[in-house]
Amino acid sequence: MLDNTVRAGGGLVGPGVLTMNRLHEGFVLGGRYTLRAHIASGGMADVWAGRDQVLRRDVAVKVMRPDVEHEKLFSLRFRDEAVHSAGLLHTNIATVFDYGEDDGLAYLVVELVDGQPLSAMLRERGPLPHAEARSIMGQAALALGVAHKARVVHRDVKPANIMVRRDGLVKLTDFGIARALDASGHTLHGELLGTPNYMSPEQVLGQAATGASDLYALGVVAHEMLSGQRPFDRETPIATAFSHVQDPPPPLPGDLPEDLALVIEDCLHKDPQQRPPHATAVALRLGLGDNEVMGLGLGLVWSANDPGPGGGGTVDTSPDTLPTGLRGGDRRQPRRGLEAAQ
């Protein structure tokens, strides 16, 4: 949402815009972070490349854009992003370094990724090679596995929130509308959170987003990476949203490896119970090694009585319990004792 205190053509500028106009190259936040260049603008914040003068490292500084009508709501979401992101430590998640407030400006300091958003890559290059799309999807699934284990649902998985470094490493970013499964979210009455092109059918129907909803969005992203088109894009946001409920996804390219096509199709099931059991299963089916996945601390096979991520159960990772279907792109899925975070 853009600051609606600017009157079109009328020259009236609200306090939110005046506050943001204070920001410029060389501006220092919190007596520590020097802004160097504006990178991007999102739904409730502007992102700057900056410099941490204390630790002498480059950072990204996300500054909340004030909104007179929804200032309290945005502030709560911004703090939520800081809390959710700071608790998620993994190679494929952009690291949060700091959160602060300076004379009415709330800001979040995060890792500066040397790369570009997947959305920009798709605009510039169109469909990606199969191997590259597989790698990006698999790494994003690892990131989601960590979030879901911490009982955090992202709720806005899309190309703009997937950064790809020059060396191919993926960083999942922007937990601005994420929700902890054991806490209530911050929403306006009648507000639908998410991006219509990547919204799961259950979200469109007003149901709570779960880990399975994130996997659906990842499936949409993967389809777009390989086809070069947003599979459910329609003339209006509402039509696009309900297309997820009513329409099957377009066929994937015919030359796609079978195992890759199957995992995408499984993620795109309308019924969340029919999607892969958890994000780690997606990463495994895409060919990530067992050792890398076990390093997440998620485990590969959960005991029958274990409730899954965040449930406090024990993990069975002994070699004789690892299903052969988890290796080498085999389409068989692990035992469904671990459901997507609910």
FENHUDA-V363769 format. One record per helix or strand of 2 or more residues. SS is the DSSP state (hx for helix, st for strand). FROM is the first residue (numbers start at 1). TO is the last residue. If there is no record, write none. Layout:
BEGIN
ss:SS from:FROM to:TO
ss:SS from:FROM to:TO
END
This chain:
BEGIN
ss:hx from:15 to:20
ss:st from:28 to:29
ss:st from:33 to:41
ss:st from:45 to:52
ss:st from:57 to:64
ss:hx from:71 to:86
ss:st from:96 to:102
ss:st from:105 to:111
ss:st from:115 to:117
ss:hx from:118 to:125
ss:hx from:130 to:149
ss:st from:152 to:153
ss:hx from:159 to:161
ss:st from:162 to:165
ss:st from:170 to:172
ss:st from:179 to:180
ss:hx from:196 to:198
ss:hx from:201 to:204
ss:hx from:211 to:227
ss:hx from:237 to:246
ss:hx from:258 to:267
ss:hx from:272 to:274
ss:hx from:279 to:285
ss:hx from:290 to:294
ss:st from:301 to:302
ss:st from:315 to:316
ss:hx from:319 to:321
ss:hx from:324 to:326
END
